[in-house]
Amino acid sequence: LLFCPAMNTYMWEHPFTAQQVEKLEELGYRQIAPVVKQLACGDAGQGAMAEVKTIIDTVMDSRRIHR
């Protein structure tokens, strides 16, 4: 399973978020990491969802690996 977190930079940098991401990865989930850009809230920083092309490419690569 893949997950694409997207949130405000303050939320992304919160230690609780890091713990939850780590737990998901321990369970075998694969993260498509958020990117740095202007966020919907007006802040600029880490937390925006990865670009659609990155997500699609990652999904397609994952499908090839599991066939």
C-alpha positions as CSV (number, residue, x, y, z in Angstrom):
1,L,0.0,0.0,0.0
2,L,1.1,3.5,-0.7
3,F,0.2,6.7,1.1
4,C,0.6,10.3,0.1
5,P,0.5,12.6,3.1
6,A,-0.5,16.2,2.6
7,M,-0.8,18.8,5.4
8,N,0.3,22.2,6.7
9,T,4.1,22.4,7.4
10,Y,3.5,22.7,11.1
11,M,1.5,19.5,11.1
12,W,4.1,17.8,8.9
13,E,6.9,18.8,11.3
14,H,5.1,17.7,14.4
15,P,6.8,14.8,16.2
16,F,3.5,12.9,16.4
17,T,3.2,12.9,12.6
18,A,6.8,11.5,12.3
19,Q,5.8,8.7,14.7
20,Q,2.7,7.8,12.7
21,V,4.6,7.8,9.4
22,E,7.3,5.6,10.9
23,K,4.6,3.2,12.1
24,L,3.1,3.0,8.7
25,E,6.5,2.3,7.1
26,E,7.1,-0.4,9.8
27,L,3.9,-2.1,8.7
28,G,5.2,-2.2,5.1
29,Y,3.4,0.9,3.7
30,R,5.4,3.0,1.2
31,Q,5.3,6.8,1.5
32,I,5.2,9.1,-1.4
33,A,6.6,12.1,0.4
34,P,5.1,15.5,0.5
35,V,6.9,18.3,-1.3
36,V,7.9,21.9,-0.6
37,K,5.7,24.6,-2.2
38,Q,3.1,27.2,-1.5
39,L,0.4,25.5,0.5
40,A,-3.4,26.1,0.3
41,C,-3.3,27.8,3.7
42,G,-0.9,30.4,2.3
43,D,2.3,29.1,4.0
44,A,5.3,28.0,2.0
45,G,7.0,24.8,3.1
46,Q,7.1,21.0,3.3
47,G,3.6,19.4,3.3
48,A,2.0,19.6,-0.1
49,M,1.0,16.4,-1.7
50,A,3.4,15.0,-4.2
51,E,2.8,15.9,-7.8
52,V,0.3,13.8,-9.7
53,K,2.9,12.5,-12.1
54,T,5.1,11.4,-9.2
55,I,2.2,9.5,-7.6
56,I,1.2,7.9,-10.9
57,D,4.8,6.9,-11.7
58,T,5.2,5.4,-8.2
59,V,1.9,3.5,-8.5
60,M,2.9,2.1,-11.9
61,D,6.4,1.2,-10.6
62,S,4.8,-0.6,-7.7
63,R,2.5,-2.6,-10.0
64,R,5.5,-3.7,-12.0
65,I,7.3,-4.9,-8.9
66,H,4.3,-6.9,-7.7
67,R,3.5,-8.7,-10.9
